[in-house]
Amino acid sequence: MKKTVYVTRPVPGAAISMLEKEFHVEVNPEDRPLTREELKKNVRGKDGVLCMLSDVIDGELMDIAGPNCKIFANYAVGYNNVDVSAATKRGILITNTPGILDNATADLAWALLFAVSRRVVESDEFLRAGKFHGWAPTMFLGRDITGKTLGVVGAGRIGTNFAKKSKGFDMKVLYTDIRPNHEFERLTGGKYVSLEELLEQSDFVSLHVPLMEGTKHLIGAEELRRMKKTSILINTSRGPVVDEVALVRALRDGEIWGAGLDVFEKEPEMAEGLAELSNVVVVPHIASATIETREGMGEIAARNIIGVLTGDRPLTCVNPEAME
């Protein structure tokens, strides 16, 4: 009898057809997050699950999936939606999709940085509304990018990719992480500093850290006050890394010049007042949303499931100790 895999949301590319060659596959037919009750019902008795970052995967859900369930393949590089320790206790493997989305995420961080700095969204809306009547010396003045100081918080794959791209703009790079990263320094010319020093000296601060206990509200009211009044904050990591209420206040009161956000603290909702601010550019969690990247993410997730359910090792395992 073929093993059964459940996919919690349709994904682009070849992932589902890859799984269908090996297993019986059931897919949520609607392009929306499943409710908790729907998720419980649909994972019951499955051998593997391809899940989304919007799905809460905890011990209760793993128990409902049952003893035959060997893998939850998360369609994301982050896995803060998964209780990894609960999975390990049950001998269930958790996988993610690192590497494939580095370029796309770093590129979007740059897109946000440029959009905020040069007031692209405001200008677009102004023009479309028929308000443009000719060039003016003070119209939509933005901020220079070339030659400025770039602060990178998190020196992992995406942070390194992002910082490397600054070479074309002759920027000074500062970075911070839990420890110095010599490969980051070699590739970017970056200097390791404390978070406090980075915030005080940078013209642009871009966040590239995973969400965990130590990074929740890493950027709060105190940190925002340390930043230059002319600085711009970019977040393409996870929403709760930033205290969004404090950010709204800082943007409204001119404590920082602007922000570009792909993620939100209580996603999909935004903090009250954020949408009304003209000095923030917001996009709906699209950092990895290129055709090539999303198809690649699906293929990695599918290969992980195929490997585990056919007795092989997964490509990208978060908790390899569960195999012991």
N, C-alpha and C positions, 0 to 999 in steps of 0.2 A: 504494500500500500504506500502511495506517495505521501511524503510529509507535507504539512500544510503551513503556509506562510501568510500572514496578514499584513497589508500595507495600509497605514492609517489615513493616507491622502494620496491622490494621484500625483505622480512625479514625471517630469519630462524625460525623454530619451529612452534608452534600451533597457533600463533596470527591470521593469516588470516582465518584459519578454524574456530576459535572461533568467529570471526566477521561474517563469512558466515552463521553461525547458527541463527543469529539474523537479519542480514541486507543484502541488495544487495551490494556486494563489487566489486569495480573496482581497479585493481592493475597495476601500471606501469610495463609492461612485461620485460623491459630492466633493467639490473643491472647497471644503470648509473644515475647521477643527471639529473633531468628534466631541460630543458631550462626555462627561465622565461615565455615565451609564452606558452609552453606546460603546465606549472604549472597553469597558468591562465585558460587555456582551460579546464583542467581536474578537477579543484576544483569547477567549476561553478555548482551551484545548489545542492551541496553536503550537507548532514546533519552533517557529521563529516569527519575529515581528519587525517590520521596517517602520520606524516611528519618527515623528517630527519633533522639533524643539518645543512646539506648543503642547505636546502630550506630556502629562505628568506620569512618569513611570516610577512607581513606588513598590514597596513590598507587597501591599494588598493586591495590586494589579498583577504582579509576578505570580502570586499564589493562585489567582484566578486563572491565569494562563495555564498553570498546571505543571506537573513534574516533567512533562515532555519538552517544555519550552527551554531551549538552549541559548537563545540569543535575542537581544533587542538591539537592532542596528539603527543608531540615531542618525538621521539625515541632517547633520550639522557638525561643525567642528567642536562647538561647545556642548556640554552634557550636564549643565546645572539642572536640567529638568528630570534627571535620572538619579535615583538613590543607588549609587554604585556599590556602597557597602552592603545594602540589602541584596543586591544581585550576586555579589561575591559569596555571601553566606549560602545562597541557594544554588551555587554552581552555574549561574547564568552569566554569559559573556555580554559585555556592553562594548559596542564599537562606535566609532565616529568617522568623520570624513576630513581629516587634516590635510593640509598641503594644497589640495585642489582649488581651494577658494582664496588662497593668499593674494594672488594678483587682483582678483575682482574686488576683494574687500579693501585692499590698499588703494586701488584706483578710485573707489567711491569716497574714501576718506579725502583724497585729493580733490575730487569733484566738489565735495561739500566745502572744503577749505577755500577753493576758488569762488564758489557761488556766494559764500558769506563775505569774503574779502572784497569782491567786486560788485556786490549787491545785484547779482544776476536776476534773482527771482523778483525783487522789487522793480527792477528796470523792465523786465518782461511784462509784468502786470501793468505798469505805467504806460508802456507803449501800446499794449493790446486795448487799453481803455481809451485810447485816442487822446491821451494827454500830452503827447510829445509834439511840440510846435517848433522845435529847432534846438541846435546845440547851445549849451549854456555852461559857463566856466565853473559853476558850483553844483551842477546837477549830478546826483548819485556819486558823490565822492566816496571812494573806497580806501582800501589799505594796500600798500605794496607787499609783495611776497618775496621777490628776488632779493637775496642778501640779508634776509631777516633770520631770526633765531627760532628754530623748530624744536619743540619739546615733545619727546616720545615717551609715553608712560606704558611700559611693557615691551621688552626686547625679544619677544618670541618671533615666530616665523612671520606673522603679519606685520608686527611692528618693525622688524628688520626690512621687510619688503617695502613698507611705506617710507622708511627713512632713506633707503637707497635711492628712491625716486627724487629726493630733494637735491641730489647733486646737480641736476640740470638747472636749478634755481640758485646755485651758489649760496646755500644756506648753512649757517652754523647749527650743528645738531647736538642737543643735550638729550640724555636719556636716563631713565631710572627704572629699577627692577629690584627684586629681592636680593640680587647680587650682580656684580659686573658681568657683562657678556663680551668676551674678547672678540668673538666672531662678529658680533654687531659692530664693534669698534673698527675692526679691520675692513668691513664692507661699507661702512657709512662715514667713518671718521668721527663718530660720535664720542662725546665725553660723558662719563658716568658722574651723576650728581644726585643729591638727595631730592626727594619730591618737592620739598620746600624751595630749594634753590631753583629747580626747574620751573616751578610755577612763577617765581619772582622774575626770572630772566627771559622767559620765552615769549615770543610774539604770537606763536601758535602752539596749542597743547592738544595732542591727539592721543586718545586712549585706546590701548590694545592689550588689555588684561582680561583674563577669564573672570567670571563671576564666582566668587567663593566668599567664605565668611570674612576674610581679611580685606576684600576689595569692595564689599558693599558700602556705598556712600564714601568711597575713597575720595571723591570730590564733593565736598559739602560747603557750607557757608564759610568756614574758616579758610579753606583752600581757595575758594573763589575770590575772597578778599585779598589773598596773596598775589593774585594774578594782576598783570598790568591792566589799566583801564582801556588800553588799546588792543588787548589780546583777544584771541578767538579760540574757543573750545570746540573740539571735534570728538564725537563719540560714535564709533562703529563697533564697539565691543558688546556690552550688555547694558540695558537701561539702568538697573539698580546700582551700577558703579557710580552714578551721579545722583545726588540728592536733587531731584527735579524741582521741588518746591523752592529750594534755595537758589537753583539756577534761574528760575523765573524771576525771582526777586533781584538777583544780580544783573540780569539782562535789562529788567525794567528800570533799575536804579542807576544804570551806567557803570556798575562795578567792573564789567568786562564789555568789550565792544560788540561781540556777537558769538553765535554758536551754530554748529551744524550737527544735526542729530539723525541717526538712522534707527536708533533704539530708544525705548522709553521705559520708565520705571514700572509702570503698571500697564504695560502693553496689552491691548492696542490703544488704551486711553492715554491721553496726554494730561499733564498737570494743568490745573486750572490757570488760565491766562497765557499759557505758552503759545497757543495758536494765534492769539491776537498780536503777538510781538513781531514787528517787522525786521528785527535784527537777529532772527533765527531762521534757518532753513531746515525744514523737517521732511524726511522721506520715510516711507513705511517699511522699514527693515528689509531693504533691498540690496545690502552689501554684496551678497553672493549671487544676485539675480542677473547673471548673464546666461545665455543659452548654453555655452560651452561648459561653464562652471556647474550649473544645476544638473546637466546631463552627467557630468563627471562625478558629482556627488552621489547620484543615484547608482551609478555603476560600481563605485566603491562599496556602498551599502549592500548592493546585491552580491558582490563578490565575497563580502564578509559572511553573509548568510549562507551562500553556497558552500563556502569553505567549512564553516562550522557544522552544517547539517550533513555534509558528506564525509565528515571525519578528519578534515584538515584544519589548519590553523587560520584564523582570520588575518586579514592584512593589517588592520589598525585596531588593536584591542586596548581598551581603557583599563581593564582589570585582568591582566594575564594570570594573576594568582588564582582566579576562579578555575583555571584549567588544571591546577595541581591536585 
